[in-house]
Amino acid sequence: TMVAPAVVAKGQNLVAEKIKQIAREAGIPTVENKPLAQALYKAVEIGDGIPEELYKAVAEILAYVFRLKERGAT
């Protein structure tokens, strides 16, 4: 069986900004989607898998990021 992607960090306001800064410095692409971020923040804790009802939204972002990587944009 497939395992859902897991949440590796979460935060609000300054913590969220720090998470994005660390990602940028590490060369990890970020995508802003506030409704999805808010839903994930409410639904999951760090280490939890993505809830099934959010699979499609997360899959769309992952597909976009994979396309960026293929183009060498990261």
mmCIF file of the N, C-alpha and C atoms, coordinates in Angstrom:
data_MODEL
# 
_entry.id   MODEL 
# 
loop_
_atom_site.group_PDB 
_atom_site.id 
_atom_site.type_symbol 
_atom_site.label_atom_id 
_atom_site.label_alt_id 
_atom_site.label_comp_id 
_atom_site.label_asym_id 
_atom_site.label_entity_id 
_atom_site.label_seq_id 
_atom_site.pdbx_PDB_ins_code 
_atom_site.Cartn_x 
_atom_site.Cartn_y 
_atom_site.Cartn_z 
_atom_site.occupancy 
_atom_site.B_iso_or_equiv 
_atom_site.pdbx_formal_charge 
_atom_site.auth_seq_id 
_atom_site.auth_comp_id 
_atom_site.auth_asym_id 
_atom_site.auth_atom_id 
_atom_site.pdbx_PDB_model_num 
ATOM 1   N N  . THR A 1 1  ? 0.837  -1.191 0.000   1.00 0.00 ? 1  THR A N  1 
ATOM 2   C CA . THR A 1 1  ? 0.000  0.000  0.000   1.00 0.00 ? 1  THR A CA 1 
ATOM 3   C C  . THR A 1 1  ? 0.875  1.246  0.000   1.00 0.00 ? 1  THR A C  1 
ATOM 4   N N  . MET A 1 2  ? 0.335  2.306  -0.555  1.00 0.00 ? 2  MET A N  1 
ATOM 5   C CA . MET A 1 2  ? 1.056  3.573  -0.611  1.00 0.00 ? 2  MET A CA 1 
ATOM 6   C C  . MET A 1 2  ? 0.927  4.281  0.736   1.00 0.00 ? 2  MET A C  1 
ATOM 7   N N  . VAL A 1 3  ? 1.949  5.009  1.085   1.00 0.00 ? 3  VAL A N  1 
ATOM 8   C CA . VAL A 1 3  ? 1.941  5.789  2.312   1.00 0.00 ? 3  VAL A CA 1 
ATOM 9   C C  . VAL A 1 3  ? 1.746  7.253  1.932   1.00 0.00 ? 3  VAL A C  1 
ATOM 10  N N  . ALA A 1 4  ? 0.853  7.930  2.642   1.00 0.00 ? 4  ALA A N  1 
ATOM 11  C CA . ALA A 1 4  ? 0.599  9.341  2.363   1.00 0.00 ? 4  ALA A CA 1 
ATOM 12  C C  . ALA A 1 4  ? 1.815  10.175 2.746   1.00 0.00 ? 4  ALA A C  1 
ATOM 13  N N  . PRO A 1 5  ? 2.040  11.280 2.025   1.00 0.00 ? 5  PRO A N  1 
ATOM 14  C CA . PRO A 1 5  ? 3.098  12.204 2.451   1.00 0.00 ? 5  PRO A CA 1 
ATOM 15  C C  . PRO A 1 5  ? 2.826  12.659 3.882   1.00 0.00 ? 5  PRO A C  1 
ATOM 16  N N  . ALA A 1 6  ? 3.880  12.916 4.624   1.00 0.00 ? 6  ALA A N  1 
ATOM 17  C CA . ALA A 1 6  ? 3.739  13.320 6.026   1.00 0.00 ? 6  ALA A CA 1 
ATOM 18  C C  . ALA A 1 6  ? 4.100  14.787 6.200   1.00 0.00 ? 6  ALA A C  1 
ATOM 19  N N  . VAL A 1 7  ? 3.491  15.406 7.182   1.00 0.00 ? 7  VAL A N  1 
ATOM 20  C CA . VAL A 1 7  ? 3.807  16.783 7.548   1.00 0.00 ? 7  VAL A CA 1 
ATOM 21  C C  . VAL A 1 7  ? 5.118  16.774 8.334   1.00 0.00 ? 7  VAL A C  1 
ATOM 22  N N  . VAL A 1 8  ? 6.088  17.566 7.884   1.00 0.00 ? 8  VAL A N  1 
ATOM 23  C CA . VAL A 1 8  ? 7.396  17.588 8.551   1.00 0.00 ? 8  VAL A CA 1 
ATOM 24  C C  . VAL A 1 8  ? 7.621  18.862 9.358   1.00 0.00 ? 8  VAL A C  1 
ATOM 25  N N  . ALA A 1 9  ? 6.773  19.869 9.155   1.00 0.00 ? 9  ALA A N  1 
ATOM 26  C CA . ALA A 1 9  ? 6.880  21.112 9.929   1.00 0.00 ? 9  ALA A CA 1 
ATOM 27  C C  . ALA A 1 9  ? 5.546  21.834 9.836   1.00 0.00 ? 9  ALA A C  1 
ATOM 28  N N  . LYS A 1 10 ? 5.244  22.604 10.855  1.00 0.00 ? 10 LYS A N  1 
ATOM 29  C CA . LYS A 1 10 ? 4.042  23.432 10.801  1.00 0.00 ? 10 LYS A CA 1 
ATOM 30  C C  . LYS A 1 10 ? 4.206  24.600 11.753  1.00 0.00 ? 10 LYS A C  1 
ATOM 31  N N  . GLY A 1 11 ? 3.577  25.697 11.404  1.00 0.00 ? 11 GLY A N  1 
ATOM 32  C CA . GLY A 1 11 ? 3.646  26.870 12.257  1.00 0.00 ? 11 GLY A CA 1 
ATOM 33  C C  . GLY A 1 11 ? 2.799  27.987 11.693  1.00 0.00 ? 11 GLY A C  1 
ATOM 34  N N  . GLN A 1 12 ? 2.635  29.014 12.493  1.00 0.00 ? 12 GLN A N  1 
ATOM 35  C CA . GLN A 1 12 ? 1.877  30.195 12.094  1.00 0.00 ? 12 GLN A CA 1 
ATOM 36  C C  . GLN A 1 12 ? 2.769  31.417 12.221  1.00 0.00 ? 12 GLN A C  1 
ATOM 37  N N  . ASN A 1 13 ? 2.452  32.438 11.432  1.00 0.00 ? 13 ASN A N  1 
ATOM 38  C CA . ASN A 1 13 ? 3.099  33.746 11.533  1.00 0.00 ? 13 ASN A CA 1 
ATOM 39  C C  . ASN A 1 13 ? 4.617  33.644 11.462  1.00 0.00 ? 13 ASN A C  1 
ATOM 40  N N  . LEU A 1 14 ? 5.325  34.040 12.508  1.00 0.00 ? 14 LEU A N  1 
ATOM 41  C CA . LEU A 1 14 ? 6.788  34.053 12.474  1.00 0.00 ? 14 LEU A CA 1 
ATOM 42  C C  . LEU A 1 14 ? 7.372  32.657 12.311  1.00 0.00 ? 14 LEU A C  1 
ATOM 43  N N  . VAL A 1 15 ? 6.750  31.666 12.915  1.00 0.00 ? 15 VAL A N  1 
ATOM 44  C CA . VAL A 1 15 ? 7.236  30.287 12.769  1.00 0.00 ? 15 VAL A CA 1 
ATOM 45  C C  . VAL A 1 15 ? 7.095  29.848 11.311  1.00 0.00 ? 15 VAL A C  1 
ATOM 46  N N  . ALA A 1 16 ? 5.972  30.168 10.688  1.00 0.00 ? 16 ALA A N  1 
ATOM 47  C CA . ALA A 1 16 ? 5.770  29.820 9.277   1.00 0.00 ? 16 ALA A CA 1 
ATOM 48  C C  . ALA A 1 16 ? 6.805  30.514 8.402   1.00 0.00 ? 16 ALA A C  1 
ATOM 49  N N  . GLU A 1 17 ? 7.081  31.777 8.689   1.00 0.00 ? 17 GLU A N  1 
ATOM 50  C CA . GLU A 1 17 ? 8.100  32.504 7.919   1.00 0.00 ? 17 GLU A CA 1 
ATOM 51  C C  . GLU A 1 17 ? 9.469  31.854 8.081   1.00 0.00 ? 17 GLU A C  1 
ATOM 52  N N  . LYS A 1 18 ? 9.797  31.417 9.275   1.00 0.00 ? 18 LYS A N  1 
ATOM 53  C CA . LYS A 1 18 ? 11.083 30.752 9.522   1.00 0.00 ? 18 LYS A CA 1 
ATOM 54  C C  . LYS A 1 18 ? 11.151 29.424 8.767   1.00 0.00 ? 18 LYS A C  1 
ATOM 55  N N  . ILE A 1 19 ? 10.065 28.678 8.749   1.00 0.00 ? 19 ILE A N  1 
ATOM 56  C CA . ILE A 1 19 ? 10.021 27.417 8.004   1.00 0.00 ? 19 ILE A CA 1 
ATOM 57  C C  . ILE A 1 19 ? 10.294 27.686 6.526   1.00 0.00 ? 19 ILE A C  1 
ATOM 58  N N  . LYS A 1 20 ? 9.647  28.719 5.968   1.00 0.00 ? 20 LYS A N  1 
ATOM 59  C CA . LYS A 1 20 ? 9.858  29.051 4.555   1.00 0.00 ? 20 LYS A CA 1 
ATOM 60  C C  . LYS A 1 20 ? 11.293 29.495 4.300   1.00 0.00 ? 20 LYS A C  1 
ATOM 61  N N  . GLN A 1 21 ? 11.866 30.256 5.230   1.00 0.00 ? 21 GLN A N  1 
ATOM 62  C CA . GLN A 1 21 ? 13.258 30.700 5.090   1.00 0.00 ? 21 GLN A CA 1 
ATOM 63  C C  . GLN A 1 21 ? 14.208 29.501 5.074   1.00 0.00 ? 21 GLN A C  1 
ATOM 64  N N  . ILE A 1 22 ? 14.009 28.578 5.996   1.00 0.00 ? 22 ILE A N  1 
ATOM 65  C CA . ILE A 1 22 ? 14.855 27.373 6.056   1.00 0.00 ? 22 ILE A CA 1 
ATOM 66  C C  . ILE A 1 22 ? 14.723 26.578 4.754   1.00 0.00 ? 22 ILE A C  1 
ATOM 67  N N  . ALA A 1 23 ? 13.504 26.457 4.242   1.00 0.00 ? 23 ALA A N  1 
ATOM 68  C CA . ALA A 1 23 ? 13.286 25.737 2.982   1.00 0.00 ? 23 ALA A CA 1 
ATOM 69  C C  . ALA A 1 23 ? 14.035 26.417 1.841   1.00 0.00 ? 23 ALA A C  1 
ATOM 70  N N  . ARG A 1 24 ? 13.914 27.737 1.740   1.00 0.00 ? 24 ARG A N  1 
ATOM 71  C CA . ARG A 1 24 ? 14.621 28.470 0.675   1.00 0.00 ? 24 ARG A CA 1 
ATOM 72  C C  . ARG A 1 24 ? 16.116 28.244 0.767   1.00 0.00 ? 24 ARG A C  1 
ATOM 73  N N  . GLU A 1 25 ? 16.664 28.360 1.980   1.00 0.00 ? 25 GLU A N  1 
ATOM 74  C CA . GLU A 1 25 ? 18.104 28.190 2.177   1.00 0.00 ? 25 GLU A CA 1 
ATOM 75  C C  . GLU A 1 25 ? 18.564 26.779 1.822   1.00 0.00 ? 25 GLU A C  1 
ATOM 76  N N  . ALA A 1 26 ? 17.673 25.800 1.973   1.00 0.00 ? 26 ALA A N  1 
ATOM 77  C CA . ALA A 1 26 ? 18.004 24.408 1.662   1.00 0.00 ? 26 ALA A CA 1 
ATOM 78  C C  . ALA A 1 26 ? 17.693 24.054 0.205   1.00 0.00 ? 26 ALA A C  1 
ATOM 79  N N  . GLY A 1 27 ? 17.187 25.024 -0.555  1.00 0.00 ? 27 GLY A N  1 
ATOM 80  C CA . GLY A 1 27 ? 16.854 24.761 -1.950  1.00 0.00 ? 27 GLY A CA 1 
ATOM 81  C C  . GLY A 1 27 ? 15.574 23.972 -2.135  1.00 0.00 ? 27 GLY A C  1 
ATOM 82  N N  . ILE A 1 28 ? 14.726 23.985 -1.126  1.00 0.00 ? 28 ILE A N  1 
ATOM 83  C CA . ILE A 1 28 ? 13.447 23.269 -1.198  1.00 0.00 ? 28 ILE A CA 1 
ATOM 84  C C  . ILE A 1 28 ? 12.394 24.232 -1.738  1.00 0.00 ? 28 ILE A C  1 
ATOM 85  N N  . PRO A 1 29 ? 11.744 23.873 -2.836  1.00 0.00 ? 29 PRO A N  1 
ATOM 86  C CA . PRO A 1 29 ? 10.729 24.775 -3.386  1.00 0.00 ? 29 PRO A CA 1 
ATOM 87  C C  . PRO A 1 29 ? 9.540  24.907 -2.438  1.00 0.00 ? 29 PRO A C  1 
ATOM 88  N N  . THR A 1 30 ? 8.948  26.083 -2.419  1.00 0.00 ? 30 THR A N  1 
ATOM 89  C CA . THR A 1 30 ? 7.746  26.313 -1.619  1.00 0.00 ? 30 THR A CA 1 
ATOM 90  C C  . THR A 1 30 ? 6.634  26.794 -2.538  1.00 0.00 ? 30 THR A C  1 
ATOM 91  N N  . VAL A 1 31 ? 5.417  26.456 -2.179  1.00 0.00 ? 31 VAL A N  1 
ATOM 92  C CA . VAL A 1 31 ? 4.232  26.860 -2.917  1.00 0.00 ? 31 VAL A CA 1 
ATOM 93  C C  . VAL A 1 31 ? 3.256  27.421 -1.900  1.00 0.00 ? 31 VAL A C  1 
ATOM 94  N N  . GLU A 1 32 ? 2.737  28.610 -2.157  1.00 0.00 ? 32 GLU A N  1 
ATOM 95  C CA . GLU A 1 32 ? 1.780  29.200 -1.221  1.00 0.00 ? 32 GLU A CA 1 
ATOM 96  C C  . GLU A 1 32 ? 0.358  28.831 -1.626  1.00 0.00 ? 32 GLU A C  1 
ATOM 97  N N  . ASN A 1 33 ? -0.347 28.213 -0.705  1.00 0.00 ? 33 ASN A N  1 
ATOM 98  C CA . ASN A 1 33 ? -1.753 27.862 -0.877  1.00 0.00 ? 33 ASN A CA 1 
ATOM 99  C C  . ASN A 1 33 ? -2.372 27.982 0.513   1.00 0.00 ? 33 ASN A C  1 
ATOM 100 N N  . LYS A 1 34 ? -2.847 29.182 0.836   1.00 0.00 ? 34 LYS A N  1 
ATOM 101 C CA . LYS A 1 34 ? -3.323 29.442 2.198   1.00 0.00 ? 34 LYS A CA 1 
ATOM 102 C C  . LYS A 1 34 ? -4.482 28.544 2.631   1.00 0.00 ? 34 LYS A C  1 
ATOM 103 N N  . PRO A 1 35 ? -5.497 28.315 1.780   1.00 0.00 ? 35 PRO A N  1 
ATOM 104 C CA . PRO A 1 35 ? -6.579 27.425 2.229   1.00 0.00 ? 35 PRO A CA 1 
ATOM 105 C C  . PRO A 1 35 ? -6.071 26.020 2.563   1.00 0.00 ? 35 PRO A C  1 
ATOM 106 N N  . LEU A 1 36 ? -5.183 25.477 1.739   1.00 0.00 ? 36 LEU A N  1 
ATOM 107 C CA . LEU A 1 36 ? -4.630 24.149 2.011   1.00 0.00 ? 36 LEU A CA 1 
ATOM 108 C C  . LEU A 1 36 ? -3.773 24.182 3.270   1.00 0.00 ? 36 LEU A C  1 
ATOM 109 N N  . ALA A 1 37 ? -2.950 25.201 3.410   1.00 0.00 ? 37 ALA A N  1 
ATOM 110 C CA . ALA A 1 37 ? -2.098 25.313 4.600   1.00 0.00 ? 37 ALA A CA 1 
ATOM 111 C C  . ALA A 1 37 ? -2.947 25.367 5.866   1.00 0.00 ? 37 ALA A C  1 
ATOM 112 N N  . GLN A 1 38 ? -4.030 26.138 5.827   1.00 0.00 ? 38 GLN A N  1 
ATOM 113 C CA . GLN A 1 38 ? -4.901 26.243 7.002   1.00 0.00 ? 38 GLN A CA 1 
ATOM 114 C C  . GLN A 1 38 ? -5.577 24.911 7.306   1.00 0.00 ? 38 GLN A C  1 
ATOM 115 N N  . ALA A 1 39 ? -6.021 24.207 6.261   1.00 0.00 ? 39 ALA A N  1 
ATOM 116 C CA . ALA A 1 39 ? -6.666 22.905 6.470   1.00 0.00 ? 39 ALA A CA 1 
ATOM 117 C C  . ALA A 1 39 ? -5.677 21.904 7.059   1.00 0.00 ? 39 ALA A C  1 
ATOM 118 N N  . LEU A 1 40 ? -4.449 21.884 6.529   1.00 0.00 ? 40 LEU A N  1 
ATOM 119 C CA . LEU A 1 40 ? -3.438 20.975 7.061   1.00 0.00 ? 40 LEU A CA 1 
ATOM 120 C C  . LEU A 1 40 ? -3.090 21.334 8.499   1.00 0.00 ? 40 LEU A C  1 
ATOM 121 N N  . TYR A 1 41 ? -2.957 22.621 8.773   1.00 0.00 ? 41 TYR A N  1 
ATOM 122 C CA . TYR A 1 41 ? -2.598 23.060 10.121  1.00 0.00 ? 41 TYR A CA 1 
ATOM 123 C C  . TYR A 1 41 ? -3.617 22.564 11.144  1.00 0.00 ? 41 TYR A C  1 
ATOM 124 N N  . LYS A 1 42 ? -4.896 22.656 10.782  1.00 0.00 ? 42 LYS A N  1 
ATOM 125 C CA . LYS A 1 42 ? -5.963 22.232 11.699  1.00 0.00 ? 42 LYS A CA 1 
ATOM 126 C C  . LYS A 1 42 ? -6.070 20.713 11.817  1.00 0.00 ? 42 LYS A C  1 
ATOM 127 N N  . ALA A 1 43 ? -5.752 19.997 10.728  1.00 0.00 ? 43 ALA A N  1 
ATOM 128 C CA . ALA A 1 43 ? -6.049 18.563 10.667  1.00 0.00 ? 43 ALA A CA 1 
ATOM 129 C C  . ALA A 1 43 ? -4.921 17.649 11.116  1.00 0.00 ? 43 ALA A C  1 
ATOM 130 N N  . VAL A 1 44 ? -3.670 18.106 11.036  1.00 0.00 ? 44 VAL A N  1 
ATOM 131 C CA . VAL A 1 44 ? -2.556 17.182 11.266  1.00 0.00 ? 44 VAL A CA 1 
ATOM 132 C C  . VAL A 1 44 ? -1.513 17.748 12.217  1.00 0.00 ? 44 VAL A C  1 
ATOM 133 N N  . GLU A 1 45 ? -0.798 16.829 12.830  1.00 0.00 ? 45 GLU A N  1 
ATOM 134 C CA . GLU A 1 45 ? 0.355  17.181 13.649  1.00 0.00 ? 45 GLU A CA 1 
ATOM 135 C C  . GLU A 1 45 ? 1.609  16.778 12.883  1.00 0.00 ? 45 GLU A C  1 
ATOM 136 N N  . ILE A 1 46 ? 2.750  17.285 13.315  1.00 0.00 ? 46 ILE A N  1 
ATOM 137 C CA . ILE A 1 46 ? 4.021  16.933 12.688  1.00 0.00 ? 46 ILE A CA 1 
ATOM 138 C C  . ILE A 1 46 ? 4.187  15.416 12.750  1.00 0.00 ? 46 ILE A C  1 
ATOM 139 N N  . GLY A 1 47 ? 4.539  14.832 11.612  1.00 0.00 ? 47 GLY A N  1 
ATOM 140 C CA . GLY A 1 47 ? 4.711  13.390 11.513  1.00 0.00 ? 47 GLY A CA 1 
ATOM 141 C C  . GLY A 1 47 ? 3.481  12.658 11.012  1.00 0.00 ? 47 GLY A C  1 
ATOM 142 N N  . ASP A 1 48 ? 2.322  13.313 11.057  1.00 0.00 ? 48 ASP A N  1 
ATOM 143 C CA . ASP A 1 48 ? 1.090  12.693 10.567  1.00 0.00 ? 48 ASP A CA 1 
ATOM 144 C C  . ASP A 1 48 ? 1.071  12.670 9.045   1.00 0.00 ? 48 ASP A C  1 
ATOM 145 N N  . GLY A 1 49 ? 0.389  11.669 8.493   1.00 0.00 ? 49 GLY A N  1 
ATOM 146 C CA . GLY A 1 49 ? 0.152  11.630 7.060   1.00 0.00 ? 49 GLY A CA 1 
ATOM 147 C C  . GLY A 1 49 ? -0.929 12.625 6.669   1.00 0.00 ? 49 GLY A C  1 
ATOM 148 N N  . ILE A 1 50 ? -0.926 12.994 5.407   1.00 0.00 ? 50 ILE A N  1 
ATOM 149 C CA . ILE A 1 50 ? -1.938 13.908 4.877   1.00 0.00 ? 50 ILE A CA 1 
ATOM 150 C C  . ILE A 1 50 ? -3.299 13.204 4.913   1.00 0.00 ? 50 ILE A C  1 
ATOM 151 N N  . PRO A 1 51 ? -4.350 13.879 5.401   1.00 0.00 ? 51 PRO A N  1 
ATOM 152 C CA . PRO A 1 51 ? -5.682 13.262 5.403   1.00 0.00 ? 51 PRO A CA 1 
ATOM 153 C C  . PRO A 1 51 ? -6.167 13.003 3.972   1.00 0.00 ? 51 PRO A C  1 
ATOM 154 N N  . GLU A 1 52 ? -6.906 11.929 3.807   1.00 0.00 ? 52 GLU A N  1 
ATOM 155 C CA . GLU A 1 52 ? -7.370 11.519 2.478   1.00 0.00 ? 52 GLU A CA 1 
ATOM 156 C C  . GLU A 1 52 ? -8.118 12.631 1.747   1.00 0.00 ? 52 GLU A C  1 
ATOM 157 N N  . GLU A 1 53 ? -8.892 13.425 2.472   1.00 0.00 ? 53 GLU A N  1 
ATOM 158 C CA . GLU A 1 53 ? -9.674 14.476 1.814   1.00 0.00 ? 53 GLU A CA 1 
ATOM 159 C C  . GLU A 1 53 ? -8.790 15.591 1.234   1.00 0.00 ? 53 GLU A C  1 
ATOM 160 N N  . LEU A 1 54 ? -7.515 15.628 1.605   1.00 0.00 ? 54 LEU A N  1 
ATOM 161 C CA . LEU A 1 54 ? -6.595 16.643 1.076   1.00 0.00 ? 54 LEU A CA 1 
ATOM 162 C C  . LEU A 1 54 ? -5.610 16.066 0.062   1.00 0.00 ? 54 LEU A C  1 
ATOM 163 N N  . TYR A 1 55 ? -5.729 14.780 -0.265  1.00 0.00 ? 55 TYR A N  1 
ATOM 164 C CA . TYR A 1 55 ? -4.803 14.133 -1.208  1.00 0.00 ? 55 TYR A CA 1 
ATOM 165 C C  . TYR A 1 55 ? -4.722 14.885 -2.534  1.00 0.00 ? 55 TYR A C  1 
ATOM 166 N N  . LYS A 1 56 ? -5.882 15.216 -3.112  1.00 0.00 ? 56 LYS A N  1 
ATOM 167 C CA . LYS A 1 56 ? -5.887 15.824 -4.447  1.00 0.00 ? 56 LYS A CA 1 
ATOM 168 C C  . LYS A 1 56 ? -5.142 17.150 -4.434  1.00 0.00 ? 56 LYS A C  1 
ATOM 169 N N  . ALA A 1 57 ? -5.418 18.002 -3.469  1.00 0.00 ? 57 ALA A N  1 
ATOM 170 C CA . ALA A 1 57 ? -4.763 19.309 -3.403  1.00 0.00 ? 57 ALA A CA 1 
ATOM 171 C C  . ALA A 1 57 ? -3.256 19.157 -3.212  1.00 0.00 ? 57 ALA A C  1 
ATOM 172 N N  . VAL A 1 58 ? -2.854 18.239 -2.354  1.00 0.00 ? 58 VAL A N  1 
ATOM 173 C CA . VAL A 1 58 ? -1.423 18.014 -2.112  1.00 0.00 ? 58 VAL A CA 1 
ATOM 174 C C  . VAL A 1 58 ? -0.776 17.402 -3.353  1.00 0.00 ? 58 VAL A C  1 
ATOM 175 N N  . ALA A 1 59 ? -1.470 16.482 -4.012  1.00 0.00 ? 59 ALA A N  1 
ATOM 176 C CA . ALA A 1 59 ? -0.925 15.851 -5.221  1.00 0.00 ? 59 ALA A CA 1 
ATOM 177 C C  . ALA A 1 59 ? -0.682 16.880 -6.319  1.00 0.00 ? 59 ALA A C  1 
ATOM 178 N N  . GLU A 1 60 ? -1.576 17.850 -6.453  1.00 0.00 ? 60 GLU A N  1 
ATOM 179 C CA . GLU A 1 60 ? -1.393 18.896 -7.463  1.00 0.00 ? 60 GLU A CA 1 
ATOM 180 C C  . GLU A 1 60 ? -0.138 19.711 -7.177  1.00 0.00 ? 60 GLU A C  1 
ATOM 181 N N  . ILE A 1 61 ? 0.101  20.025 -5.921  1.00 0.00 ? 61 ILE A N  1 
ATOM 182 C CA . ILE A 1 61 ? 1.303  20.781 -5.557  1.00 0.00 ? 61 ILE A CA 1 
ATOM 183 C C  . ILE A 1 61 ? 2.552  19.936 -5.776  1.00 0.00 ? 61 ILE A C  1 
ATOM 184 N N  . LEU A 1 62 ? 2.510  18.677 -5.378  1.00 0.00 ? 62 LEU A N  1 
ATOM 185 C CA . LEU A 1 62 ? 3.671  17.804 -5.591  1.00 0.00 ? 62 LEU A CA 1 
ATOM 186 C C  . LEU A 1 62 ? 3.981  17.659 -7.079  1.00 0.00 ? 62 LEU A C  1 
ATOM 187 N N  . ALA A 1 63 ? 2.953  17.523 -7.913  1.00 0.00 ? 63 ALA A N  1 
ATOM 188 C CA . ALA A 1 63 ? 3.169  17.419 -9.359  1.00 0.00 ? 63 ALA A CA 1 
ATOM 189 C C  . ALA A 1 63 ? 3.835  18.685 -9.886  1.00 0.00 ? 63 ALA A C  1 
ATOM 190 N N  . TYR A 1 64 ? 3.384  19.838 -9.422  1.00 0.00 ? 64 TYR A N  1 
ATOM 191 C CA . TYR A 1 64 ? 3.985  21.114 -9.831  1.00 0.00 ? 64 TYR A CA 1 
ATOM 192 C C  . TYR A 1 64 ? 5.457  21.173 -9.420  1.00 0.00 ? 64 TYR A C  1 
ATOM 193 N N  . VAL A 1 65 ? 5.755  20.793 -8.199  1.00 0.00 ? 65 VAL A N  1 
ATOM 194 C CA . VAL A 1 65 ? 7.140  20.823 -7.706  1.00 0.00 ? 65 VAL A CA 1 
ATOM 195 C C  . VAL A 1 65 ? 8.008  19.849 -8.495  1.00 0.00 ? 65 VAL A C  1 
ATOM 196 N N  . PHE A 1 66 ? 7.496  18.663 -8.794  1.00 0.00 ? 66 PHE A N  1 
ATOM 197 C CA . PHE A 1 66 ? 8.271  17.697 -9.583  1.00 0.00 ? 66 PHE A CA 1 
ATOM 198 C C  . PHE A 1 66 ? 8.557  18.245 -10.978 1.00 0.00 ? 66 PHE A C  1 
ATOM 199 N N  . ARG A 1 67 ? 7.581  18.962 -11.571 1.00 0.00 ? 67 ARG A N  1 
ATOM 200 C CA . ARG A 1 67 ? 7.824  19.582 -12.882 1.00 0.00 ? 67 ARG A CA 1 
ATOM 201 C C  . ARG A 1 67 ? 8.914  20.644 -12.775 1.00 0.00 ? 67 ARG A C  1 
ATOM 202 N N  . LEU A 1 68 ? 8.900  21.424 -11.704 1.00 0.00 ? 68 LEU A N  1 
ATOM 203 C CA . LEU A 1 68 ? 9.960  22.423 -11.495 1.00 0.00 ? 68 LEU A CA 1 
ATOM 204 C C  . LEU A 1 68 ? 11.322 21.750 -11.435 1.00 0.00 ? 68 LEU A C  1 
ATOM 205 N N  . LYS A 1 69 ? 11.404 20.663 -10.691 1.00 0.00 ? 69 LYS A N  1 
ATOM 206 C CA . LYS A 1 69 ? 12.681 19.949 -10.553 1.00 0.00 ? 69 LYS A CA 1 
ATOM 207 C C  . LYS A 1 69 ? 13.157 19.415 -11.896 1.00 0.00 ? 69 LYS A C  1 
ATOM 208 N N  . GLU A 1 70 ? 12.230 18.891 -12.701 1.00 0.00 ? 70 GLU A N  1 
ATOM 209 C CA . GLU A 1 70 ? 12.595 18.369 -14.021 1.00 0.00 ? 70 GLU A CA 1 
ATOM 210 C C  . GLU A 1 70 ? 13.181 19.462 -14.901 1.00 0.00 ? 70 GLU A C  1 
ATOM 211 N N  . ARG A 1 71 ? 12.685 20.683 -14.741 1.00 0.00 ? 71 ARG A N  1 
ATOM 212 C CA . ARG A 1 71 ? 13.178 21.817 -15.531 1.00 0.00 ? 71 ARG A CA 1 
ATOM 213 C C  . ARG A 1 71 ? 14.437 22.431 -14.931 1.00 0.00 ? 71 ARG A C  1 
ATOM 214 N N  . GLY A 1 72 ? 14.842 21.925 -13.774 1.00 0.00 ? 72 GLY A N  1 
ATOM 215 C CA . GLY A 1 72 ? 16.033 22.466 -13.125 1.00 0.00 ? 72 GLY A CA 1 
ATOM 216 C C  . GLY A 1 72 ? 15.816 23.816 -12.482 1.00 0.00 ? 72 GLY A C  1 
ATOM 217 N N  . ALA A 1 73 ? 14.576 24.090 -12.089 1.00 0.00 ? 73 ALA A N  1 
ATOM 218 C CA . ALA A 1 73 ? 14.235 25.399 -11.528 1.00 0.00 ? 73 ALA A CA 1 
ATOM 219 C C  . ALA A 1 73 ? 14.494 25.500 -10.033 1.00 0.00 ? 73 ALA A C  1 
ATOM 220 N N  . THR A 1 74 ? 14.968 24.429 -9.404  1.00 0.00 ? 74 THR A N  1 
ATOM 221 C CA . THR A 1 74 ? 15.188 24.495 -7.952  1.00 0.00 ? 74 THR A CA 1 
ATOM 222 C C  . THR A 1 74 ? 16.654 24.527 -7.632  1.00 0.00 ? 74 THR A C  1 
# 
